[in-house]
Amino acid sequence: MAVEFKLPKIAEGVESGDVLEILVSVGDTLELEQEVMELETDKATIFVPSDVEGVITGINCDIGDTIAVGQVILSVEPAAASAAPVESAPAVPATPVAEKPVETVQEPVVPVAPVAPVAPVPPVVSKPKTAPVETAPGKKVVVAAGPAIRRFAREVGVDLQTIQGSGEHGRIVREDVLKVVREGSRQGGSSAKSSSGSQSDGYGPIHVEKMPKIRQTIAKKMHESWTTCPRVTNFDDADVTALEEIRQNSKKEYAAGGIKLTSMPFLVKAVAMALKSHPVINASIDLEQGQIIYKDYVNVGIAIDTERGLVVPSLREADKLGIPDVARQLGQMADNVRSGNFSIDDLRGGTFTISNLGAIGGTYSTPIINTPETAILLVGRSRKLPVVVGDEVKIRLMMPLSLSYDHRLIDGGAAARFLNEVIGYLEAPSRLLLAL
């Protein structure tokens, strides 16, 4: 009898997801922990592993569907049942028949018994074993490609089932997808566009796409922040001339250890140390209970721009990390987020957020608070400006900073003192290197 494989609990607070890709087909033999589909949740793209094994008899969802936790996604004939019931099907009672064939097979005709099951079983078993290698072009099977490659292929309209991978063990790499694009094989893209249909808004042609789950979540969070937090933004600059000199002198040494040293590790460390001295900036409010929740830990969220939207993973206990550790973890974090190799838990637990606009360009902005946090710091691109130092005008490298804060909890004076301390650390980088 077929069993139902339901979407398991993915993570706390996640109740549904959108199907990006189905990695199995009807007739495939399913193994335990085998990935059956790629699912996009509120913030992360994950692969759903199977907790049953056997032959797939039905797929109850399609690409683009939104499925909830507990919803049936596959029907699977258990492995044990798929071998024996094929011969014992004519009998009416299921349980007794399973016992009789075992006795008759073993006693009277030992040679004949193996012959009968072998006929039906091999076609089922052999399919999945050869499918990934030989039948991939003609049938929907598991494709050896990472999440980033799958996403890229979807965006450019390339069907991975039609590609022969050139990577290790036939794995599909980015260059394989680009090759198909260059050759003009956009069959997947044309079918995707035609599904939305040719439309017009009365002024010209348009095309309509379903809003991705991550963009829906961002929209809800931004609306929640805008409507609940009376936001105020303070603007200031930090003289990072000395810090930049230290960074330039240390770049080669860090690079030798595989670490890219930017100004971000210094900023993260400065913010983390300042948060310890200004607990109200590292807090949240609960108006229903009439409480202020002070966080006795410092987890700094880093806003990372990805192809899917803005993702904010959390750097845990940033105040306890040295500059090399912060730099190393920031690099790993960015790589994992952009390749889709992260979990929902990586996005939780932040107490304060930093957004780096300078990597793209720009100076000041008014960042929106990542609720339930109560403040966010945006850093712009550092630029050389004439600055009065003493009684002389000198050229200094200035880093623009924009601090938005929730005025329900944080007063202007508290925000100014916090930002001044951050600037103090950046302008005297030796304090950061000696900070405990």
Disulfide bonds with the S-S distance in Angstrom:
none
